């Protein structure tokens, strides 16, 4: 993504949203954050995504992650669309549990490299792709995923990667393929065996390999 790279400080942009004008860093405070963009209001895939995000918003809250969406329509459109989203969840009386950024001039979409050149509106203007940005409490970008406008996201996977990011930010471990909370994790290669034994009191197991190299080291945290 041309706009921002992993480890960069995420721009402290100002934007109009469904909860009023925000500055992004102030909105996050000391929390983690997830920003997910959508091609357009009142469209089918986007509606299913926002509905899913709303339904599991407590899972993000439990992880101290503030949620915010973005679409290239106005605040008023967002407010109208939010009612459809919650009705899709059969919860039409409740408000959408997170704000939506109005990027009708596409300024933020351009700044963050979120436009999809293959998907355009009736006027020929590019739509935003389905971007996901996870930002840490230090305001640095920890993860970015870019989906085309035609492919909906998997929010269970987003929760899984946030669990991994939060764990590996605190412990000197990495999470292997298909890892889920509670599974074994891997000791990072930069730790010596002695350091690993001292840090991981639950023990470290090493898988024997034909090369004889002892790099597959597992532990529980």
C-alpha positions as CSV (number, residue, x, y, z in Angstrom):
1,X,0.0,0.0,0.0
2,X,1.7,3.2,-1.1
3,X,0.3,5.4,1.6
4,X,1.8,4.0,4.9
5,X,4.1,1.2,5.9
6,X,4.2,-1.1,8.9
7,X,5.9,0.7,11.8
8,X,5.1,4.1,10.5
9,X,3.2,6.5,12.8
10,X,-0.3,6.6,11.5
11,X,-1.4,10.0,10.3
12,X,-3.2,12.1,12.9
13,X,-5.9,13.1,10.5
14,X,-8.9,15.2,11.2
15,X,-12.2,14.0,9.8
16,X,-16.0,14.5,10.0
17,X,-17.7,11.4,11.3
18,X,-21.1,10.2,12.5
19,X,-20.0,11.3,16.1
20,X,-18.7,14.7,15.0
21,X,-15.3,15.9,14.0
22,X,-12.3,13.9,15.3
23,X,-8.6,13.9,15.4
24,X,-7.5,10.3,15.0
25,X,-4.9,10.1,17.7
26,X,-7.2,11.8,20.2
27,X,-10.0,9.3,19.2
28,X,-7.7,6.4,20.0
29,X,-6.4,7.7,23.3
30,X,-4.3,4.9,24.8
31,X,-6.3,2.1,23.0
32,X,-5.5,0.0,20.0
33,X,-7.5,0.9,16.9
34,X,-8.9,-0.7,13.8
35,X,-9.9,1.4,10.8
36,X,-11.7,-0.4,8.0
37,X,-12.8,1.2,4.8
38,X,-15.7,0.5,2.6
39,X,-16.3,1.3,-1.1
40,X,-19.8,2.9,-0.7
41,X,-22.8,3.3,1.5
42,X,-26.0,1.4,0.8
43,X,-24.2,-1.5,-1.0
44,X,-24.6,-5.2,-0.3
45,X,-21.2,-6.5,0.7
46,X,-20.4,-3.4,2.8
47,X,-23.7,-3.7,4.7
48,X,-22.9,-7.4,5.6
49,X,-19.4,-6.3,6.8
50,X,-20.6,-3.4,9.0
51,X,-23.4,-5.6,10.4
52,X,-20.8,-8.3,11.4
53,X,-18.5,-5.7,12.9
54,X,-21.4,-4.3,14.9
55,X,-22.5,-7.7,16.1
56,X,-19.0,-8.6,17.5
57,X,-18.1,-5.0,18.6
58,X,-17.9,-6.2,22.2
59,X,-15.1,-8.6,21.2
60,X,-13.0,-5.6,20.0
61,X,-13.9,-3.7,23.2
62,X,-12.7,-6.6,25.3
63,X,-9.3,-6.3,23.5
64,X,-9.2,-2.6,24.1
65,X,-9.6,-1.9,20.4
66,X,-11.5,1.2,19.2
67,X,-13.3,0.6,15.9
68,X,-13.9,3.2,13.2
69,X,-15.1,2.7,9.6
70,X,-14.6,4.9,6.5
71,X,-16.7,5.3,3.3
72,X,-16.7,7.9,0.5
73,X,-20.1,9.3,1.3
74,X,-21.4,12.0,3.5
75,X,-22.2,12.0,7.3
76,X,-25.9,12.1,6.5
77,X,-25.6,9.2,4.2
78,X,-23.7,7.3,6.8
79,X,-26.4,7.9,9.4
80,X,-29.1,6.6,7.1
81,X,-27.0,3.6,6.1
82,X,-26.3,2.8,9.7
83,X,-30.0,2.2,10.3
84,X,-30.0,-0.3,7.5
85,X,-27.0,-2.0,8.9
86,X,-28.5,-2.5,12.3
87,X,-31.8,-3.6,10.8
88,X,-29.9,-6.3,8.9
89,X,-28.8,-7.5,12.3
90,X,-32.5,-7.4,13.5
91,X,-31.4,-4.7,15.9
92,X,-32.9,-1.7,14.3
93,X,-33.5,0.2,17.5
94,X,-29.8,0.3,18.5
95,X,-27.3,2.7,17.1
96,X,-24.2,1.5,15.2
97,X,-21.6,1.0,18.0
98,X,-18.7,2.7,16.2
99,X,-18.4,5.9,14.0
100,X,-18.0,6.1,10.2
101,X,-15.7,8.7,8.7
102,X,-17.0,10.8,5.8
103,X,-14.4,10.9,3.0
104,X,-16.6,12.2,0.2
105,X,-13.8,14.2,-1.3
106,X,-11.5,11.0,-1.1
107,X,-8.7,13.0,0.5
108,X,-8.0,10.4,3.2
109,X,-8.5,7.5,0.8
110,X,-5.7,9.0,-1.4
111,X,-3.5,9.8,1.6
112,X,-3.7,6.3,2.9
113,X,-3.5,4.5,-0.5
114,X,-7.0,3.0,-0.3
115,X,-8.5,3.5,-3.8
116,X,-9.3,0.5,-5.9
117,X,-8.5,1.4,-9.6
118,X,-10.7,-1.5,-10.9
119,X,-13.9,-0.5,-9.1
120,X,-15.5,2.8,-10.1
121,X,-18.7,4.6,-9.5
122,X,-21.2,5.8,-12.1
123,X,-19.1,8.9,-12.7
124,X,-16.0,6.9,-13.3
125,X,-14.4,7.8,-10.0
126,X,-12.5,5.0,-8.2
127,X,-14.0,3.5,-5.1
128,X,-12.2,2.7,-1.9
129,X,-10.9,-0.8,-1.5
130,X,-11.6,-2.8,1.6
131,X,-8.6,-1.8,3.7
132,X,-7.9,-2.8,7.3
133,X,-5.4,-0.9,9.4
134,X,-4.6,-2.0,13.0
135,X,-2.9,0.8,15.0
136,X,-1.1,0.2,18.3
137,X,-1.3,2.4,21.4
138,X,2.0,4.0,20.2
139,X,0.0,5.2,17.2
140,X,2.2,3.0,14.8
141,X,0.7,0.8,12.1
142,X,0.9,-2.8,13.2
143,X,-1.0,-4.5,10.4
144,X,-2.6,-3.7,7.1
145,X,-4.7,-5.9,4.8
146,X,-6.1,-4.8,1.4
147,X,-9.0,-6.6,-0.1
148,X,-10.6,-5.6,-3.5
149,X,-14.0,-4.1,-3.4
150,X,-15.6,-7.4,-4.6
151,X,-14.3,-9.5,-1.6
152,X,-15.8,-9.2,1.9
153,X,-13.6,-9.5,4.9
154,X,-13.4,-12.2,7.6
155,X,-13.8,-10.5,11.0
156,X,-12.9,-13.6,12.9
157,X,-9.5,-13.4,11.3
158,X,-9.2,-9.8,12.2
159,X,-9.8,-10.7,15.9
160,X,-7.3,-13.5,15.6
161,X,-4.5,-11.3,14.2
162,X,-5.2,-8.7,16.9
163,X,-4.8,-11.4,19.6
164,X,-1.5,-12.3,18.0
165,X,-0.3,-8.7,17.7
166,X,-1.2,-8.0,21.3
167,X,0.5,-11.2,22.6
168,X,3.7,-10.7,20.6
169,X,3.9,-7.1,21.6
170,X,4.3,-8.3,25.2
171,X,6.1,-11.6,24.9
172,X,9.2,-12.7,23.0
173,X,7.2,-15.1,20.9
174,X,5.7,-15.5,17.4
175,X,2.4,-17.2,16.5
176,X,2.6,-20.1,13.9
177,X,0.2,-20.8,11.1
178,X,-3.5,-21.0,12.1
179,X,-2.6,-20.1,15.7
180,X,-5.5,-19.3,18.0
181,X,-5.4,-18.1,21.7
182,X,-4.4,-20.9,23.9
183,X,-2.4,-22.7,21.3
184,X,1.4,-23.2,21.6
185,X,3.5,-20.3,20.4
186,X,7.0,-20.2,18.9
187,X,10.1,-18.8,20.6
188,X,11.7,-16.1,18.5
189,X,15.0,-17.0,16.9
190,X,16.9,-14.2,18.5
191,X,16.6,-15.8,21.9
192,X,19.2,-18.3,23.0
193,X,18.2,-21.6,24.5
194,X,19.3,-20.3,27.9
195,X,17.3,-17.1,27.6
196,X,14.3,-19.1,26.5
197,X,14.5,-21.5,29.4
198,X,14.7,-18.6,31.8
199,X,11.8,-16.7,30.2
200,X,9.4,-19.5,29.6
201,X,8.9,-21.4,32.9
202,X,6.3,-23.7,31.3
203,X,9.2,-25.2,29.3
204,X,10.3,-25.2,25.7
205,X,10.1,-28.1,23.4
206,X,12.2,-28.3,20.2
207,X,11.2,-30.2,17.1
208,X,13.9,-32.4,15.6
209,X,14.5,-31.7,11.9
210,X,16.7,-33.4,9.2
211,X,18.9,-30.3,9.1
212,X,19.8,-30.7,12.8
213,X,19.0,-27.0,13.3
214,X,17.1,-26.3,16.5
215,X,14.9,-23.4,15.3
216,X,11.4,-24.9,15.8
217,X,11.0,-24.1,19.5
218,X,7.5,-24.2,21.1
219,X,6.2,-23.0,24.4
220,X,2.9,-22.1,26.2
221,X,2.2,-18.6,27.5
